[in-house]
């Protein structure tokens, strides 16, 4: 149409001149002139007539879509015979696999076809909770009631746990921090423990009422003795002055690790702590698989992780000094922490023999409450350990 319009503009001899300049046949230019004079537009908004241009790849190559779906579905279902079993399901790898099957496919074509088939790259989604105990909600309600009662009575209630162990040295730490352009912090390629530095195990104590955290950094092993020593140091340095009239202490913890519900060393060291302080210690353990509901995970450990991002923990001093120490805006948790380092070698403890007991130690299981004298009460399901001043028999005999 453009060539026909130019030929009309040139007048007599225009068709010959345009044909010679553009290489378009005179007959084609004449058809264009006829259409311009008629004023009709049979094509509408289309550039080509219907049926013009190349045919689609799926039309030229029957079986292409079926082959593509076979590759994807085989990988999704975990088919051990799938060609993509040991490679990522990227468009480039899919195109390579299709070419091996005799199809002509590019990475761009694979992307277009995948979108037509409603495929997209998606991450895993954690939605399967697994089996739950019928008393799960009752357990949480009980723990919540215990904490509320302690706070209402002005008694200390703390949340305790051990943060993830960290390697000490010039190792990569997730996250980024501001540095001069082109000057990132150099770190080691492999995370092999450095002899003499080892790992650190930060044990945290979060005061629920005061909204304050305290961390004791262990430099060897995360044992129950270290866990109770951390609680003892918190009480001596902060808790005793903050709660001068306290006669009870409530501890919320998960049911695993150094403060697990079945660790005899944890129970023995708590008994010693109760004897030394005169406090009646109550421990409520969260059910298995629910440790993220422990307050300390979100109110203290999350902010320590943020403060450590992008910073290699090159020494014990850096580990301590880089912990958060400032109070944020109103409504946010207090980030001030006091750091103390303690060394407690891993140790094993026989089952203690309790003598002259003024009250029993009560530990809860999923089926009922088990007392230290082996009597069972099946009427109420609780997760609790109450420890008061007792005389501890250090005789290593096992009951």
C-alpha positions in Angstrom: 0.0 0.0 0.0 2.9 2.3 0.7 4.4 1.6 -2.7 1.1 2.2 -4.4 0.6 5.5 -2.6 4.1 6.7 -3.7 3.3 5.6 -7.3 0.1 7.7 -7.3 2.0 10.7 -5.9 4.6 10.6 -8.7 1.9 10.6 -11.4 2.6 9.4 -14.9 5.5 6.8 -14.9 5.2 6.5 -11.1 4.5 2.7 -11.2 7.6 2.0 -13.3 9.8 4.2 -11.1 8.6 2.7 -7.8 8.9 -0.8 -9.2 12.5 -0.2 -10.3 13.5 1.4 -6.9 11.8 -1.1 -4.6 11.9 -4.3 -6.7 8.2 -4.8 -6.2 6.3 -6.2 -9.2 4.3 -3.7 -11.3 1.2 -6.0 -10.9 1.4 -5.8 -7.1 1.7 -1.9 -7.2 -1.3 -1.8 -9.6 -3.4 -3.9 -7.2 -2.5 -1.6 -4.4 -3.5 1.5 -6.5 -6.8 -0.2 -7.2 -7.5 -0.8 -3.5 -6.6 2.8 -2.7 -9.0 4.2 -5.3 -11.7 1.8 -4.2 -11.3 2.9 -0.5 -11.9 -0.7 0.8 -9.9 -2.4 3.6 -10.5 -6.1 3.5 -7.8 -6.9 6.1 -9.0 -4.6 8.8 -6.4 -4.2 11.5 -4.4 -7.2 10.4 -1.1 -6.7 8.5 -1.3 -10.1 6.7 -4.2 -11.9 5.2 -5.6 -14.7 7.3 -3.5 -17.8 7.0 -0.4 -15.8 6.1 2.9 -16.1 8.0 4.6 -19.1 9.6 2.5 -21.8 11.3 2.8 -22.3 15.1 5.4 -24.7 16.3 2.8 -27.0 17.8 1.1 -27.2 14.4 4.3 -27.9 12.5 5.5 -30.5 15.1 2.7 -32.8 16.3 3.4 -34.2 19.7 5.4 -31.2 20.9 3.0 -30.3 23.7 2.6 -33.9 24.7 6.4 -34.3 24.9 6.7 -31.1 27.0 4.0 -32.2 29.4 5.6 -35.6 29.7 8.9 -34.1 30.7 7.3 -31.7 33.3 4.9 -34.2 34.8 7.6 -36.8 35.1 9.8 -34.4 37.0 6.9 -33.3 39.2 5.8 -36.8 40.1 9.4 -37.9 40.8 9.6 -40.4 38.1 13.1 -42.1 38.4 13.2 -42.5 34.6 12.6 -38.8 33.9 15.3 -37.2 31.8 15.2 -34.2 34.1 15.7 -36.2 37.3 19.1 -34.9 38.1 18.9 -31.4 36.6 16.8 -28.3 37.5 13.6 -27.9 35.6 14.8 -24.7 33.8 13.6 -23.7 30.4 17.1 -24.3 29.0 17.2 -27.9 30.2 13.7 -28.6 29.0 14.5 -27.3 25.6 17.6 -29.5 25.5 15.6 -32.5 26.4 13.0 -31.8 23.7 15.7 -31.5 21.1 17.0 -34.9 22.1 13.5 -36.2 21.3 13.7 -34.8 17.8 11.7 -31.5 18.3 12.9 -28.1 17.3 12.5 -26.1 20.5 14.2 -23.0 21.9 14.2 -21.7 25.4 11.8 -18.9 24.4 9.4 -21.3 22.8 9.4 -23.5 25.9 8.6 -20.5 28.1 5.6 -19.5 25.9 4.3 -23.1 25.9 4.7 -23.4 29.6 2.6 -20.3 30.2 -0.1 -21.6 27.9 -0.2 -24.8 30.0 -0.5 -22.7 33.2 2.9 -23.7 34.6 5.1 -21.4 36.7 8.1 -21.7 39.0 6.8 -22.2 42.5 8.5 -22.8 45.9 7.4 -25.4 48.4 4.6 -24.4 50.7 4.5 -25.7 54.3 0.8 -26.5 54.8 0.8 -30.1 56.1 0.7 -30.0 59.9 0.7 -33.7 60.4 -1.1 -35.5 63.3 -2.2 -33.4 66.3 -2.9 -34.5 69.8 -6.6 -34.1 70.8 -5.5 -32.0 73.8 -3.2 -29.7 71.8 -5.4 -26.6 72.3 -5.9 -27.4 76.0 -2.2 -27.6 76.5 -1.7 -24.1 75.0 -4.6 -22.8 77.1 -3.0 -24.2 80.2 0.4 -22.7 79.5 -1.2 -19.3 78.7 -3.2 -19.5 82.0 0.0 -20.3 84.0 1.8 -17.3 82.5 -1.1 -14.9 83.0 -1.4 -16.0 86.6 2.3 -15.5 87.3 2.3 -12.0 85.8 -0.9 -11.1 87.7 0.8 -12.2 91.0 3.9 -10.2 90.2 6.0 -13.3 90.0 8.8 -13.7 87.3 7.9 -15.6 84.1 10.7 -16.3 81.6 11.0 -17.9 78.2 14.2 -19.9 77.6 15.9 -21.6 74.7 19.2 -22.1 72.9 19.7 -20.2 69.7 21.3 -22.0 66.7 25.0 -22.7 67.3 27.3 -20.4 65.4 30.8 -21.0 64.1 33.4 -18.6 65.4 35.8 -17.3 62.7 35.7 -15.6 59.3 32.7 -17.6 58.1 29.9 -16.3 55.9 26.9 -15.0 57.8 23.6 -14.5 55.9 22.4 -11.0 55.1 24.0 -7.8 53.8 25.4 -4.6 55.4 26.7 -1.3 54.0 30.3 -1.3 52.8 32.3 0.6 50.2 31.4 -0.4 46.7 33.5 -3.4 45.4 34.9 -4.2 48.9 32.8 -7.0 50.4 33.9 -8.8 53.6 36.2 -11.7 52.6 35.1 -15.0 54.3 36.0 -18.7 54.0 34.6 -20.8 51.3 34.0 -23.9 53.5 32.4 -23.9 56.9 34.9 -26.2 58.7 35.3 -25.5 62.4 38.5 -23.7 63.4 40.3 -25.4 66.3 40.7 -23.1 69.2 37.7 -21.1 68.3 35.0 -23.7 67.8 31.3 -22.8 68.1 29.2 -20.7 70.4 25.8 -21.6 71.8 23.8 -18.5 72.8 21.3 -19.4 75.5 18.6 -16.8 75.9 16.4 -15.8 78.8 13.5 -13.6 77.9 11.6 -11.8 80.8 8.0 -11.8 79.6 6.7 -9.1 82.0 9.7 -6.7 81.6 10.0 -7.4 77.9 13.8 -7.7 78.3 16.2 -10.3 77.0 19.5 -11.7 78.4 21.9 -14.0 76.6 24.6 -16.3 78.0 27.1 -17.4 75.3 28.5 -20.9 75.9 31.8 -21.7 74.2 31.9 -25.4 74.4 28.8 -27.7 74.8 25.1 -26.9 75.1 24.3 -29.1 78.2 21.5 -28.9 80.7 24.0 -27.7 83.3 24.8 -24.8 81.0 21.1 -24.1 80.5 20.4 -23.9 84.3 23.6 -21.9 84.9 22.3 -19.3 82.3 19.1 -19.1 84.3 21.0 -18.8 87.5 23.1 -15.9 86.1 20.0 -14.1 84.9 18.5 -14.4 88.3 21.6 -13.2 90.1 22.2 -10.2 87.7 18.7 -9.1 86.8 15.9 -11.2 88.1 16.6 -10.9 91.9 16.8 -7.1 91.8 13.7 -6.8 89.5 11.6 -9.2 91.6 12.8 -8.8 95.2 9.6 -10.3 96.7 9.4 -13.3 94.4 9.0 -16.8 95.8 8.2 -18.6 92.5 9.7 -18.7 89.1 7.8 -19.8 85.9 9.8 -21.1 83.0 8.4 -21.8 79.5 10.6 -23.9 77.2 10.3 -26.3 74.3 10.5 -30.0 75.0 13.8 -30.8 73.4 17.5 -29.8 73.6 19.3 -29.0 76.8 16.1 -28.0 78.6 14.1 -31.0 77.4 11.3 -32.6 79.5 13.2 -35.9 79.7 16.7 -34.7 80.6 17.5 -35.9 84.1 20.5 -33.5 84.3 18.1 -30.6 83.6 15.9 -31.6 86.5 18.8 -32.1 88.9 20.4 -28.8 88.1 17.0 -27.1 88.5 16.6 -28.7 91.9 20.0 -27.3 92.9 19.0 -23.9 91.6 15.7 -24.1 93.7 17.7 -25.1 96.8 20.1 -22.2 96.4 17.5 -19.5 95.7 14.5 -20.8 97.7 12.3 -20.3 94.7 9.5 -22.7 93.7 10.4 -23.4 90.1 7.6 -24.3 87.6 8.5 -25.5 84.1 5.9 -25.7 81.4 7.1 -27.4 78.2 5.5 -26.7 74.8 4.3 -29.8 72.9 6.5 -31.3 70.3 6.7 -29.4 67.0 5.5 -26.1 68.5 8.8 -24.6 69.7 8.2 -21.6 67.4 5.4 -20.5 69.7 7.9 -20.0 72.5 8.1 -16.2 73.1 11.9 -16.0 73.0 12.0 -17.1 69.4 10.3 -14.0 68.1 11.0 -11.5 70.9 14.7 -12.0 71.2 16.4 -14.4 68.8 14.9 -12.8 65.7 16.5 -9.5 66.6 19.9 -11.1 67.4 19.8 -12.7 63.9 19.1 -9.3 62.3 21.9 -7.7 64.2 24.3 -10.4 63.1 23.4 -10.3 59.4 26.4 -9.9 57.1 28.9 -9.9 60.0 31.3 -12.8 60.4 31.6 -13.7 64.1 35.4 -13.7 64.0 35.8 -14.0 67.8 33.9 -14.5 71.1 34.3 -10.8 71.8 32.6 -9.9 68.4 29.8 -12.4 69.2 29.1 -10.7 72.5 29.6 -7.1 71.4 27.5 -7.4 68.2 24.3 -8.5 70.1 21.6 -5.8 70.2 21.7 -3.3 73.0 19.2 -0.6 72.2 15.6 0.1 73.0 13.4 0.4 69.9 10.2 2.4 69.5 7.2 2.0 71.7 5.4 -1.3 71.2 8.5 -3.1 70.0 10.4 -5.6 72.1 13.4 -4.4 74.1 16.7 -5.4 72.4 19.0 -4.7 75.4 20.9 -7.9 76.3 23.6 -8.6 78.8 26.2 -11.1 77.5 28.2 -13.4 79.7 30.4 -16.3 78.6 30.4 -19.6 80.5 32.1 -22.9 79.9 30.4 -26.1 80.9 31.7 -29.4 79.7 29.2 -32.0 78.5 28.3 -34.3 81.4 26.0 -37.1 82.1 23.9 -37.5 85.3 22.4 -40.5 86.9 18.7 -40.4 87.8 18.6 -38.4 91.1 17.3 -40.0 94.3 15.0 -37.5 96.0 14.9 -37.6 99.8 13.0 -35.5 102.4 10.9 -33.9 99.7 8.5 -31.2 100.6 6.7 -31.4 97.3 6.9 -33.7 94.3 8.3 -33.1 90.9 5.6 -33.3 88.3 6.3 -33.9 84.7 3.5 -34.1 82.1 3.2 -36.5 79.2 0.7 -36.8 76.4 -1.1 -39.6 78.2 -1.1 -38.3 81.8 0.9 -36.9 84.6 3.9 -38.9 85.9 5.2 -38.2 89.5 8.6 -38.9 90.8 7.3 -41.7 93.1 6.0 -43.5 89.9 2.3 -42.9 90.7 0.3 -41.9 87.7 -2.7 -39.6 87.4 -4.7 -40.1 84.3 -7.3 -37.4 85.0 -5.6 -34.4 83.6 -3.0 -33.9 80.8 -0.5 -31.2 81.6 3.1 -30.3 80.7 4.5 -29.0 83.9 7.4 -29.5 86.4 7.1 -28.0 89.8 10.4 -28.0 91.8 10.7 -26.6 95.4 13.4 -26.7 98.0 14.5 -30.3 98.6 17.4 -32.3 99.9 19.3 -33.7 97.0 20.9 -37.1 97.5 24.2 -37.1 95.6 24.5 -40.9 95.8 24.9 -42.0 92.1 22.6 -45.0 92.6 20.0 -45.3 89.9 16.5 -46.0 91.0 
